[in-house]
Amino acid sequence: MTYRVCFVCTGNICRSPMAESVFRARIAEAGLDDRVEVDSAGTGGWHEGDGADPRTVSVLESSGYDGAHTARRFLPSWFSRLDLVIALDTGHLNALRRLAPTPEDAAKVRLLRSYDPAAGDDLDVPDPYYGGMDGFEECLEMVEAASEGLLAAVREQVKGRVA
């Protein structure tokens, strides 16, 4: 049975595609790519059909990750097929929990940086869109740091499932 994870930010062109690409690489490195499906979406549909922001692509590819991406909007009907919905900041977390059709679906929503013990109380990944490349590089660092803890949590969930 496939375990499904979806990363969500605002427009699905910066933070969530970055998290999707990094986590997909972690899943492949862990040998779980046949058991875990990873994708991303935005809370809004402003960029549906667009590729990732060129700065996102540049930072990803210069770090050895895949930069291919097509933006889409998160739909409430997806909750039924997802195991985990990862919000990139508290605004996304709140929006997703409001969209959730049931309390069980709302409980599937977590903040990405909650998986990084070094994050402390600052669990938001700042939106790099209106800044320079340094914001995109910082975003990648935060995503990579949280991905290790997220991988451990997902590995634990997948271990108990029938393949």
SULZI-V103097 format. One record per helix or strand. SS is the DSSP state (2 for helix, 1 for strand). FROM is the first residue (numbers start at 1). TO is the last residue. Records with the same first field share a line. If there is no record, write none. Layout:
BEGIN
SS: FROM-TO / FROM-TO
END
This chain:
BEGIN
1: 3-9 / 36-42 / 73-73 / 84-87 / 109-111
2: 15-29 / 54-62 / 76-81 / 90-99 / 103-106 / 112-115 / 117-119 / 133-159
END
